Amino acid sequence: MPTPLENWVEEVSRLTTPKEVVWCDGSAREYQKIVEGMLGEGSFVNLNSQTYPNCYLHRSNPNDVARTEGVTFICTRQKSDAGPTNNWMAPEEAKKKAEVFFRGAMKNRTMYVIPYILGPEKSPYSKVGVELTDSAYVVANMRIMSRMGKAAMDRLGSSDDFVPGLHSLGDMDPQHRMILHFPEEKLIWSVGSGYGGNALLGKKCFALRIASWMAHREGWMAEHTLILGLEDPSGKTTYMCAAFPSACGKTNLAMMVSALENEGYRVKTIGDDIAWLHPGKDGILYAINPENGFFGVAPGTNSKTNPNVMTAVHRNTVFTNVAITNDGEPWWEGMDGGVPTNMIDWKGEKWTPSKGNAAHPNSRYTVPATQTPSISKHFEDPEGVPISAIIFGGRRAKVAPLVFEARDWQHGVFVGATMASETTAAATGALGVTRRDPMAMLPFCGYNMADYFQHWLDMGKRVAKPPRIFHVNWFRKGDDGKFLWPGYGENVRVLKWMLERIEGRGAATETPIGNVPAAGALDLKGLNISDETMQKLLNVDPAVWADEHDAIGKFFDKFGSRLPEELHQEHEKLGQRLQRVAVAQK
């Protein structure tokens, strides 16, 4: 008797009419066959086998280089369940529209069946997904990003407990592009895009949008956060999650080479992008990384910003939309050394400086996590790691201080719900525009965000020892437009202060928005930074925050009566504290 998976594969085959169906086993032999096929058709380019063994370059269609939030939909029966921050389409309408693009879409193409596990293979919190795709590029990347093939089939057996995802390149017409999520069915459809987040359905589509819906109903959390361990001089490791919008430094922080290594502070990497958190029996939240690789932004990555990933990507890596040098090596803006004189750009054309960027601003690398020198020995722990702090942050040139601590869990949820950042190249649209991005989940929350805020509030009550909550801003600028904080490896100084706060030792000064480090509380030894600059970095300007308070109120208005009352209370309290400071300064 056919299994539920076999029945679904047959159903999709009738719709898409592929020339053949290949069930992926995840083996090295299979991967090599996929690579050889892509090299033969020109969709993969071999890189220098001496300096970048088993590494390849892929160029996507120039109209398909980033997440396309405008055609990404949450398809729930009730529009209110998708909420005001998501694009909504009724499930029947969505399927009717997409079926037109899927019908016969795989004619003369191979349909690959990709069973995969999100999370450590033996973790009780891991989940199985299956992606059907006509893209060999997706197969190659999913093998890096997940536990793919036989292990997933062994875990699934004849069960129907998997998240099905259907993907086709279609005709690559942007007008025919749709990324559809059906949370009530735990189903994903994506057509018309071959770009990472739109095509690797195990990533944002399953691990965040569908998983967040599942987590809300099952009592856990699916979050757009890195997971790192900060080891102190005694050898004790404290684990933290950090939620930043895409291209705001999550990967660099997750793999940071600490500026305080000589003092014994080292960072260990569990994950750079997504965390699934579950309440432990001891009253602590534990986190696993559902992914098995890193799909990182290449531009700006170098031996200063992220030496660990620069080591990792020199083998077994797929590069997307980077440039290639005469020596057959990948290149992108911000890389070490000078700009090579002869390159082929990300479109496959001879590059000249007049053409602008040689690599696309959102070009990527896909690399196995275990190749990273900073990878934690607890990366595969089935139960995950205990989380002591959750950090929010984004790009704010003038508003947010370098770091502040929330007063308690409820206030911390307010801090996360109201965080904002200047937009980057990770999504289509204008750059440098400040937008509210709660918990860095604005593009990824699979249900009404007001209910998501309530879920956060409820989770704080479900654990006896909820993590401390902090907010950081590595991107504050002076009047000259230059960054005030050096960032990168120096960010460990801020993490050290957080660790001291968690342990009840770090000194802090109360402000209307939360607690900032007291004078002298940050370890600045060996860092050439003036007291005046530190004052600017930690300054909380009541007038600027009064405007921020007004903007938060307008954002909250989006959610109407569904917004949790606790967040209204926190908003009101912030206004009162700001008013008291303003009166005192007159």
N, C-alpha and C positions, 0 to 999 in steps of 0.2 A: 504494500500500500504506500503511495507517495507521501512524503513528509510535507508539512506545511510549507517549508522552504522550496521543495521541489515543485509543489503546486504553484507557488508564486512565480518562480522562474519560468514555468511553462506559460503562465498568464501573460507575463511581460514579453516573452518571446512572440506570442501571437500578436501583440500590439506593435512591437518594434521591428519584427521580422529580421533578425540578424542572420548572417550567412552561417555562423557557427556559434556555439556556446562553450566557453572554457571555464571550468571550475578551478579556481586558484588554490594551490596548496601552500603557498608562501615559501617554497624551497629556494635555495640559492640557484639551483639549476633552472627553475622556472623564471627567476628574475633575470638570469643571463639571457634566456631566450627572448624575454620581453625587450631587454636592452638591445639585443642584436637586431630585432625587428624594427625598433625605433631608429637605430643608426642607419639601417638600410633604407628606410623611407625618408630620412632626413629630419625627423622630429627630435632626435637627440644628436648632439655633436660631442664627439670624444674630446676630452680635455687632456692636457699633458700627462701621460701615463707615468712619468718619473716623479713629478711634483704633486700631481693630483690623481693618484691611481683610483680606478673604478669611479671616476667622477664624470658627470655629463652636464651639458648645457641644453636647456629647452627654451625655445622662444614661443610665447603665446601669441595669439592673434592681437595685433595692436589695439583692437577695440575691446579687449578682454584682459585687463591688467590689474583689477582690484575688485574688492567686494562691491556688489551693486545693490545697495540698500533699497533703492527705489523700486526694484522688481523682486524684492524679497518679502514674502507674505507669511503671516500666521493665519491658518485656515481653520478657525473654530466655528462651531455651529452658531454661537452667540458672538456678535461683534464685540460686546463688552468684555468678553473673556480674553480677547487679544489686547484690548486697552488702547489708550490714545497715542502711545509711542510706537506702536507697530502698524505696518500696513496690513490691512485685513481683507480677506476675500472669503466668501462662503465656500465650503469644501466642494459642493457640487459644481459651482461655477468655475472654481480653480481647476478641477479635474477636466471639465468639459473643454476649457481653453487649452490646457496643456496637452491633452490627448491629441489635439490636432498636430502639435509639433512632435509628439512622440510617435505617432502612427507611421510606421515604416522608416523611422529615423535611423535604424541600425542596418538597413539594407546594404549588403556588400561590406559590412563591418563585423568584427567579432564582439560578442557580448561577453564580458568577463564577470564571473560571479566571485565576489570578494567577501568571504566570511572573515570577520575580525573581532577581536576583544578590545574593549576600551578599559584600561586598568591592568594591573598586574595579573598574570595568568591565573594565579591561585587565590586571588582576593575575592571574598564574598561580596564585595561592593562593585566588582567589575561587571560589565554588561556586554552582550553580543550584538553586533550589527552585521548586516549583509548589504553590500552595495553592488548593484548591477550597473555596469558602465560600458561604453564603447570606446573608452580612452585608455590606451596603454600607459600614458603619463600618469593617470590616476592610480593604476595598479602599482607602478613603480614607487609612487609617493606614499600610498597607503601601506606598502610593505615596510617603509621606514617609520611611518607615523603611528602604526598600531601593531598589535600582535596578530598577524594575519595568517589565514590558511588552516592547516590541520588542527592547531590548538583550539581555534574557534569552533571548528566542526565537532571536535571531540567534546567541547563544553556544551554545545547546543544539542547534539544528538538529534532526536526526532521531535524536539520541542518546538513550540511556536513562539517561544520567549526570545524574540530578537527584534531589532529595529530595522525595518526594510527601507532601503534608500535606492531610488531609481535615478540614474544620471545618464544623459546623452549630450554629446556635443551639438546635436541637431545640425542646423545650417549656419550656426554662429552669427546669425542676424541679431543685433541687439534688440530689435523690435520683437523678436521671438524668444527672448530670454526670460525665464521665470525660475525662481527658487522658492519652492513651496513647502511649508511645514504643516502637517496635520497632527497636532499634539494628541487629540483624542484617539487617533488610530496609531500613534507612534510611527508615523509614516513621513518620508521625505521624498519629494520629487524635484529634480533640478534639470533644466534643459537650456541649451544655448550658450553655455559658458564652460571653458576648460580651466579657468583660474582657480587656484588653491581653495579658498574658503567657500567658493560656489560649487566646486567639483569634488573635493575630498570630503565626502558627506559625513565622515566620522568626526570631523573637526568641529567647526562652529555649529553646523546643522544639528548633529546628534549630541555632541559632548556638552553643548550649551543650550541651544533652543529647545530641543526635545527633552534633554536631560533636566533642564530647569523645571519644566512642567511635571515630569516624573518626580523630581525631588520635592516639589511643593506638596504633592499628594502622598508621598511616602515618608516624609519627615527627615530629609537630608538636604544638602545644598550643592548646586552645580554652579561654579563661579569662574569668572574670567580673571583668574589670579595665578601668579607664580607661587611656587613653594620653595623656600630656602631654609637651610639650617645655619644658624650662626654659632660657630664653635668658639668658646671662650678659652682663656689660658689654662683653665683646669681640665679641659677636655669635654666639658659639658656642652651639649648642643641644644639650642632653643630654636624652635621652628616657627616660621612666620609665613603668612600669605600676603601678597601685595597685588592690588587691582589697579592697573593703569590702562587707559585707552591704548589701542594699537599704536605702535611706533613711538611710545613715550618712555621706553627704557626698561620694560619688564625683563626682556631677555638679558640685557646687560647687567641688571641687578641680580638676577637669578644665578648668573655665572661669574659674579664679580670676583676679581682678584683684589683682596683687601689691602688697603693702604696701611692697615695696622697688623699685618702678618707678623711683624717682628715682636709685637706685643702678645701674639697668640690668638688673634681674632681672625678666623677663616670662615669663608662661606662655602657651603656644600649645596649642590643643586639637586632638587627633587623634580621640579617642573618649571617651565618658563611661561606658561600661558593659561592653563586650565587646572582647576582643582575640584574634586568631588569630596565634600566634607560630611562626615557622619558622627553623631553623638556616640562616645564610648561609654562603657559601663562605669568608668571612673569619673564621669561628669565633665570630660574634656572633649572638644571637637578634634577628630582625626581626619587627615587629608590624604588622599591618593591622587596621583597624576594619571588621568585616563590615557594620556598619550605615551608613545614610545620613542618619539623623535621631536626635533625642533624645526618648525617652519618659520624661519626668522627673516627679518628685513635686512638685506645686505648693505645698502648705502649707509655710510657712517660707521660701519663695523671695521675695526682695525685692532692693532696690538695694544692700543691704549684703552679704547672703549670696551673691548671684549676679547682679551687674549685667549681665553679658554675656547671660545667658539672658533677663533682663527686657527687654533690647533686642530679642532675637531673636523673642520670642513675640508681638510687636505686629503680625505679619502672617503669613499663610499657615499658621496654626496651628489644630490641633484640640484643644480642651479637653474633658476628661472629668470629670464630677462636681464641677465647681467651682460656686460661686454666681454669680449675675448681678445687677448693680446696675440701678437705674432708668435709668441712662444706657446700658444695654446692654453694659456692660464686665464681664469676668470678675473674680471676687474670691475670695480664699481667706485663711484665717487666716495671720497673719504677713506679709501684704502691706504695702507702704508706706502711711502715712497712717492716719487713723482708721477705725473700723468704720462703713460706710454704714448709715443708719437704715432704708432701704427696700431689701430684697433678696428675690430668689427663691432658695431654697436648692437644694442639689444634687438634691433629690428633686422639684423643681418646685413647691414650696409656699412660701407667704409666710413669710419667716423672722422670728423674734423671738428675743431673747437666751435666753429660757427653753428654746428648742429645742436649745441646744448649738451644735455646729459648723454653720456655713452651708455650707462646702465639706466634702466627705468627707476624712478625714485622709489617704487614699491617692488623692486626686484628681490628675489628670495633665494634662500638655501634651505634644502631639506636634508637633515643630517641625523643619524641615529644618536639618541640621547647618551647611550653608554660610551660613546667616543669622547665625550667631554671630560677633560681632566678633573673638573670639579664635581663630577657626579657623585652623589651620596651612596654609601654602602646600603642605605635603607630605601633606595629607589624602588625596589621590587617588594618591599614589605607588604604582605597581604592586608594587614590592619591599617596601614598608613602611618603617618607621623603625627604626634600631638601638637596642635597649633596654639601658641601662646599670644600671638599678635596678628591682627589684620591691618594692613596698611592701604590707605587709599591715596591717590595722587593723580596729577595731570599737569599740563602745561598752563601756567598762569604767570604772565609777565609781571603783573603788579599786585595782585590781590592776596594770594595765600602765602604765608610765611614758609620758610624752609621745612619746618616740621611743627606739628602740634598734636597733642593727645586729647582724645575725647574724654569727657567727664565720667561716662559710664556707657554701658552697652546701648541704651536707648539713644543717648546723645550721639554715640558712634554711628548708629544706623542713620540718624539725621545727617551726619557729616558725609556718609557714603551716598545717601540719597540725593544730596545737593551738590556733589562734586561736579566740577566743570573743567573743560580742557579746550585748548585751541586745536582745531582739526589738522590732520596730517594726510599724507598720500596713501594711507592704508585703505581708504574708501574713496569712491568717486565723489566729486563735488569740490566746492571752493576750499582753499587752504587757509589756515590762520584764523578761522572763524570760531569764536568761543561758543561752545554748546554744552548744555547740561548733559552729563553722562553718568547717571547713577550707578555706583559700584562698577563702572566701566562696562556695564551690561546693556546700555541703550540699544545697540544693534543685535543683541544676543538673547534677550529675555523672551521666552516662548509664551508668555501670558501677560495678563494685565499687571503693569508695574506697581500699581497701588497694592495689589495682592502680594506681589513680590516683596514690597517693603514690610507688609504685615508678617510675611513668612520669616523675614530676618528678625523682626521683633520677637516672634514666637520662638525661634530657635535659641535666642538668648536666654529664654526661660526654661528651655529643655535641658540645658547643661548647667551643672553647678558652678563651673569655672569657665565662663565665656572668655574668649581672648580679649586682650586690651585692643583698643582701636586707635590708630594714628592716621594722620594725613601728612603727606610730604609734597614738596614742590621743588624739584631740582632746577626749575627753569625760570626762577625769578630774575628779572633784569634791572639794571641800574638806569639812571637817566640817559646814559650813553648808548643804551640798547644792548649792552653786553651782559652775559650771564654773570651773576654775582658769586655763584657757587661752582667749584671746579667739577663736581660730579664724579661719575664713574667709580673708581676704587675708593675715592674719598667718602662716598656715601656710607661706607661702613661706620663712619663716625656717628652718623645719625642712628644707624641700627644699634650701635653700642649704647647710646643714650636710651633707646627704647628698651633694650635688655635691662639696663639699670632701673628703669621705671617699673618693669615687670617684677624685678626682684626687690623693689621698695627702696632703692638707693639713689636714683637719679634726682637731682634738684630741678624744680620747675617753677615757672612764674605763671600765675593765673591771668588769662586775658578773656575778653568777652566770647571768643570762639573756642577756647580750650586752653590747655597748658602748654606753653613753649619752654624750651630749655632755659634755665636760669643762667645768668652771666657766669661763665666759666664751667658750665655743666657739660658742654660738648668737648670731647677730647680733640684739641686742635694742634697737639704737639707735632712739629715738623711741617705744618701747613702754613704757608705764608699768606695769611688773611688778616686784615686789620679789624680792630674793634668796631670801627665805623661801618665796615662792610657787614659784620655780623649783626649789628643793630638793624641795618636795613633788611637783612635776610629774615630776621625774626620779628620785624615790626608788624603790628596789627593796627592799621589805620581805621579808626571808627567811621570816618566819613566814607572811605572806600567800601567798608563793610556794610554801611547803611544802604548803599546802592545795591550791594550783593544781596542784602536782606530783602529788598524790594523785588529783585529779579527772582529770588527763590519763591517768594509769594506768588508771582505770576506763573512760575513753573508748576507749583502745587495746584494752582487753579485748574490745570489740565485734567486732574484726576477727580474733581468734584467730590461728592460725598463718599467715594470709595477710598479716599486717602485716609490712612490710619490717624485717629485722633492724637496719638502720641507725637506724630510728626508736626501736627498743628501746634501742639504744646511746646515742642522744642523750638519751633519757628518764633513763637511768641516770646519765649524766654530769651532767645538771642536778641530780639528787638529791644527787650527791656534792659538787658546788660549793656548793649550798645548805647542806649539812651542815657543810662547812668554815667557811663564813661564820658559821653559828650557833654553832659551837664557839669561833671567834675572838672573838665578841662576848660570850661568858660571862665 
